[in-house]
C-alpha cells in the first residue's frame, strides 16, 4: 500500500506541467502552403462513372459499401461497412440475450429470506425489451442496406457534376467553399 502511494506521488508530483513541443508554433512553417498539383484530369475519365447506377445500387444492396468502393468513395463505403458489422454483431448478441431470457423465464427461483416457496424468475420481465432490441437491430440492418444502395445510386448519377471544393486556413480560422455550377 505504501509502495503504491509513493509511486503515485512520484508520478503525479514529479511531473511538472510544461508546454508540449507540439503546442509551440513553428514560425518557419507559418505562411502559404506549397501549391497543389493541378494537372488536368482527362475529360473521358470524369464523364462516365466506373460502374452504372443500377450496378452500384445492386452492389450496395447486397453488401453496403461495395457500391461506394466501386465509385472510389472509400470513406462513405467504410461508414456503411462499419454500420453493417456493428448491426450484425449487436443483432447476434441481442438474439442470444433473448434466448437466455426465454430459457430462464420458465424457471422459478427461491423466494427471498423470510418468504417461503418459489417466485417467478425475474428474467420473465426481460423478454419484451430484448425482443424489441432484436427488432431494432434488424431494422437498422435493413435501413443500412437501403441507405447504402440509395447513396451509391445517387453518387453514380451525379458522377459527372463538377463540384469544386476549396479550403483555406490562416492558422486561427478555416474557410471551406463549395462551388457547384448549374
N, C-alpha and C positions, 0 to 999 in steps of 0.2 A: 504494500500500500504506500509506503514511504517512497519507494522507487518510482512509482507512478507519479506521485506528487512532485518529486524532484525533477523527473524527466519533463513533466508538463511545464513546470516553472522555467526550466532551461529553454524549452522550445518556444514558449509564449513570451517570456521576458527577455530572452536573449536576442530576439529578432526585432530590431528597431524598424519602424515603418519608414521606408525610403521610396523615392520615386523610381519606378521600374524604368529600364532602359527604353522600352517601347513607348513610354509616356512622354519622352522628351522629343520635341520636334527637331527633325534634321533639317537645318537651314539649307543644306546643299540640294535637297530634293524638292524643295518648295518651288513652284513655278509651273510652267506649261509642261505637259507630258509629251512624250515622243509621239510623232504623228502615226496614226493608224494606217495600216496597209490599205490603200484604196484602189486596188486593182479591180477593174470592171469584171463582173461575172458574165459569162456567156448568156445571152438572152434565151437561148434554147433550153438551158437548164432551169430557168425560172418560169417559163411559160407553161410547163406541164408538170404536175406532181409526180413523184416516183411511183405512186400507185393510184388507182382510180378511187373516187369517193365511195363507190359501192364496196370495193375490196377493203378499204380502210374501215368501213362500218362493220363488215363481216368479221374482219380480224379482231376488232376490239370487242365485238360481242362474244366471240369465242374466248379470247384472253385479253382482258383490259390491259392497255399499254402497248400491245403488239402493233396496232394501227398507228399509234403515236410514234413508236420507234421506227416504223417503216417510213414515216413522214419526216424523219430527222428531228423529232421533238422529244429528246430523252428525258427532260425534266417532267413534262406532262405525263409521259409514259411511266416514269418512276413513281409518280404520285399515285397513279391508278394501280400499279402493281403493289405498292405498299398498302393501299386500301384493301385490295383483294386478299393479300396474305393475312392482314390483320383480321378481316372479316371471317375468313375461313378458320383461322386459329381460334377466334372467340366463339364462333358457331360450334366448333368441336367441343370446346370447353363447356359451353352452355348446355349442350346435349348431354355431356357426362354429368353435369350438376343436376339436370332434370331427371336423368335415370336414377341417380343416387337418391334424390328426394322421393321419387316414386317407390323405390325399393324399401326405403326406410319408413315411409308413411304408413305402411300396413302393419308395422311392428308397434307394440306398445312398450312403454317404459315404466319402470317402477316409480311410483309416486314419491314425492319428497319426504323428508323426515317428518314423522308425526302424522302422515296421511297413509292409511292402509290401501293396498291394491295397486292397480296399474292405471295409467292415463294414456291418452292418445299421444303418439310421438309428435314433437314439435315440428318435425320435417314435413308433416302433412300440410301445414300452412305455407310452406315454401314452394309448393308445386306451381301455383298460379304465377308468381313472379318469375320463376325460372322458365316457365313455358313462354312468358312474354319476352324474356331475353332471347330465347331461341328464335322467336318470330321477328324480333328487332334486328338481329344479326343477319337473318335470312333476307329481310327487306333491304338492308344495307348492301348485301352481296348482289342482289338483283339490280339495285339502283346504280351500283358501281359499273356493272356491265352496260347498262343503258346510257349512263352519262359518258362513259368512255367511248362508246360507239357514236354517240351524237357529237362528241368533241372531235373524233377522228374524221367523221364525215364532213363537218363544217371546216376543219382545217384543210382537208383536201379540196373542198370547194373554193376556199379563199386563198389557195396556194399562190396564185399569180397577182394578188392585190399587193401593190408596192407600199410598204409601210417603212417609214424612216424613223428610227428612234435614236435620239442623241442625248448624251449625258454630259454634264459639266459640273465641276466642283471647284470651289476656291479654298477648300480646307475647313470651312465652317458651315457652308451651305451646299446642298446638292440640288441640281436642277435637271429634270428629265423632260424632254419634249418629244411628242409623237406627232408625225405628220402623215395623214392618210389622204392622198389625192383622189378625188372623185370626178 
